[in-house]
Amino acid sequence: MEIICAGVSDIGRKRETNQDSIYVGNSSKLYIVADGMGGHSGGELASTMAIKYIAEKVKELKAASTDISEVLKDSVHFANEKIKNYADEEPSLKGMGTTVVGILFGKDKASIANVGDSRAYVITQGQIFQLTKDHSVIQEKINFGIYTRDQAANDPNKNYLSRTVGFESGIEVDLYDYKPSKGDIFLLCSDGLHGKLSDEDILFIINDMIKKNDDLSHQLIHDCAQTLVRQANEHGGQDNISVILAVVN
């Protein structure tokens, strides 16, 4: 399975630092977006540690296992404990954490893991589908029928997360398996993107730039990722913005 991938991480227009981190592992076919949080540079450190430890553990575990779902899940758990233990030893970093959304491609399937509100989407047959569910207080209210999605969009607490990597031991990691087809486009992004652009906006840009072009290249996909980031900035850019696009060729 050939994957053509590009990623972009941008500070946005309002933040002083970029606490997002991305990992584009073309040799391992592992791709990660992490959106950190926490004072005293804790968020930046947490997201950096997350992608580092997940990537290292995936490489180690893949050498002994063909179950990519378990490999990815165990790697996120490993990173969680590393970040939690580090923060426990440094009072100024107490409470730091990060979202994680990652995708690992195997021979005939892709496995997606997520914790937090960074998302994975797939664009297939001209449509966009959100593959992950946010771990947020608002999403829980939607799950229980307390809110509709329209009501949730106006809630002042919509960014409060119910689950992050590094905040506590033994976190639950959501896993999703997907069987890709040629031409499928996977999007990983932080809330700096999906909080500013609707699914329809995202779909229009990707269809216009990638789906209409028969000559796929890394540069084309990178340009599309840059366009998504630019559009999020033009809609305010209040947060860091991270985007990874992976196309099955």
C-alpha positions in Angstrom: 0.0 0.0 0.0 1.6 3.2 -1.2 0.9 6.3 0.9 1.7 9.9 -0.2 1.7 12.2 2.8 2.4 15.7 3.9 1.9 17.6 7.1 1.8 21.2 8.3 1.8 22.7 11.8 1.2 26.4 12.2 1.2 28.7 15.3 -2.0 30.5 14.1 -2.6 34.2 14.6 -3.3 34.6 18.3 -0.9 32.2 20.2 2.6 33.0 21.3 3.8 29.4 21.0 2.9 26.3 19.0 1.9 23.5 21.3 0.9 21.2 18.5 3.3 18.5 17.2 3.0 16.3 14.1 4.8 13.2 13.1 5.1 12.1 9.4 6.7 8.7 9.4 6.7 7.6 5.8 9.0 4.6 6.3 6.8 3.2 9.1 3.5 4.5 7.6 2.7 6.1 11.0 1.2 9.6 11.2 0.3 11.5 14.3 -1.2 14.9 15.4 -0.9 15.9 19.0 -2.3 19.1 20.6 -0.7 19.9 23.9 -2.0 21.8 26.9 -0.5 23.0 30.2 1.4 26.0 31.5 5.1 26.7 31.6 5.6 25.1 28.2 3.9 21.9 29.4 1.7 21.6 26.4 4.5 21.9 23.9 6.6 19.4 25.9 3.6 16.9 26.2 2.9 16.9 22.5 6.5 16.5 21.6 7.0 13.7 24.0 3.8 12.0 22.8 4.9 11.7 19.2 8.5 10.8 20.1 7.5 7.9 22.4 4.6 6.6 20.2 6.9 6.5 17.2 9.7 4.8 19.1 7.3 2.2 20.6 5.6 1.5 17.3 8.9 0.8 15.7 9.9 -1.6 18.5 6.5 -3.4 18.7 6.1 -3.8 14.9 9.2 -5.9 14.8 7.5 -8.5 16.9 3.8 -8.2 16.0 1.6 -8.0 12.9 -1.4 -6.7 14.9 -1.1 -3.0 14.1 -4.2 -2.1 16.2 -2.6 -3.5 19.4 0.8 -2.0 18.4 -0.7 1.5 18.1 -2.8 1.2 21.3 0.1 -0.1 23.3 2.3 2.7 22.0 -0.1 5.4 23.1 -0.3 3.8 26.5 3.5 3.8 26.7 3.6 7.5 25.8 0.9 8.3 28.4 2.9 6.7 31.2 6.1 8.4 30.2 4.4 11.9 30.1 2.6 11.3 33.4 5.7 10.1 35.2 7.7 13.1 33.9 5.1 15.6 35.0 4.8 14.0 38.4 8.5 14.8 39.0 8.2 18.4 38.0 5.6 20.5 39.9 5.6 23.3 37.3 4.4 20.7 34.7 1.6 19.2 36.8 -1.6 18.7 34.8 0.1 18.9 31.4 -1.3 16.6 28.7 -2.0 16.3 25.0 -4.5 15.0 22.6 -3.3 12.3 20.2 -4.8 11.1 16.9 -2.6 8.7 15.0 -3.0 6.4 12.0 -0.8 3.3 11.3 -1.1 1.6 7.9 -0.6 -2.1 7.5 -0.8 -4.4 4.5 -4.6 -4.2 4.0 -6.0 -2.0 6.8 -5.4 1.2 8.6 -5.7 1.5 12.4 -6.6 4.8 14.0 -6.1 5.7 17.7 -7.4 8.8 19.4 -7.5 10.5 22.8 -8.9 14.0 23.1 -10.4 16.1 20.4 -7.9 16.0 17.5 -9.7 14.1 14.7 -9.3 11.7 11.9 -11.4 11.9 8.8 -11.5 10.0 5.5 -12.5 11.4 2.2 -13.8 8.6 0.0 -16.0 8.6 -3.1 -16.4 12.4 -2.9 -17.7 12.4 0.7 -16.1 13.1 4.1 -16.6 11.0 7.2 -15.3 11.7 10.7 -13.7 8.4 11.9 -13.1 9.4 15.5 -15.2 10.8 18.3 -14.0 13.7 20.5 -13.3 13.1 24.1 -14.9 16.3 25.4 -17.5 17.3 27.9 -19.7 18.5 25.0 -19.4 15.3 23.0 -20.5 13.3 26.1 -23.6 15.5 26.2 -24.2 14.8 22.6 -23.8 11.1 23.1 -26.4 11.2 25.9 -28.8 13.3 23.9 -28.5 16.3 26.1 -27.3 18.5 23.3 -27.7 18.6 19.5 -24.6 19.4 17.5 -25.9 22.8 16.8 -26.5 23.5 20.5 -23.0 22.2 21.3 -21.4 24.6 18.9 -22.5 27.6 21.0 -21.6 26.2 24.4 -18.8 28.2 26.1 -17.3 25.0 27.5 -17.0 23.2 24.2 -13.2 22.9 24.5 -13.1 21.2 27.8 -11.6 17.7 27.3 -12.7 14.6 29.2 -9.6 12.6 28.3 -6.0 13.5 27.4 -2.7 11.7 27.1 -0.4 12.2 30.1 -2.9 13.6 32.6 -3.6 10.3 34.4 -2.5 6.7 34.3 -4.4 4.0 32.5 -6.2 6.1 30.0 -8.7 4.5 27.6 -7.5 4.7 23.9 -10.2 4.5 21.3 -9.3 2.4 18.3 -10.9 2.2 14.8 -9.9 -0.1 11.9 -10.6 0.9 8.3 -9.9 -0.9 5.1 -8.6 1.7 2.7 -9.2 1.8 -1.1 -7.0 3.5 -3.7 -7.8 7.2 -3.8 -8.9 7.4 -0.2 -7.6 10.5 1.6 -7.0 10.5 5.4 -7.0 13.8 7.3 -5.6 14.1 10.8 -6.1 17.5 12.4 -6.1 19.5 15.6 -9.1 21.5 16.7 -7.4 24.6 15.3 -8.6 23.3 11.9 -11.9 21.6 12.6 -13.0 24.3 15.1 -12.8 26.9 12.3 -13.7 25.0 9.1 -16.8 22.9 8.7 -16.6 19.4 7.3 -18.1 20.8 4.1 -15.4 23.4 3.8 -12.7 20.8 4.3 -14.2 18.5 1.7 -14.5 21.3 -0.8 -10.9 22.3 -0.5 -9.6 18.7 -0.7 -11.9 17.7 -3.6 -10.9 20.9 -5.5 -7.2 20.4 -5.0 -6.6 16.7 -4.9 -9.5 14.7 -6.2 -9.6 16.7 -9.4 -5.9 16.2 -10.0 -4.7 12.9 -11.6 -1.1 13.8 -11.0 -0.7 13.1 -7.3 2.6 14.4 -5.8 3.9 15.2 -2.3 4.0 18.9 -3.4 0.3 18.9 -4.3 -0.7 17.3 -1.0 1.5 19.7 0.9 -0.1 22.6 -0.9 -3.5 21.3 0.0 -2.5 21.0 3.7 -1.2 24.6 3.5 -4.5 25.8 2.0 -6.5 24.2 4.8 -4.2 26.0 7.4 -4.5 29.3 5.6 -8.3 29.1 5.5 -8.4 28.3 9.3 -6.2 31.4 9.9 -8.5 33.5 7.7 -11.4 32.4 9.9 -9.6 33.8 13.0 -6.7 31.5 13.7 -7.2 31.7 17.4 -5.5 28.3 18.0 -2.5 26.4 16.7 -3.4 24.5 13.5 -2.0 21.1 12.5 -2.9 19.1 9.4 -1.7 15.8 8.0 -3.0 14.5 4.7 -2.3 10.9 3.7 -3.4 9.7 0.3 -3.7 6.0 -0.6 -2.1 5.7 -4.1 
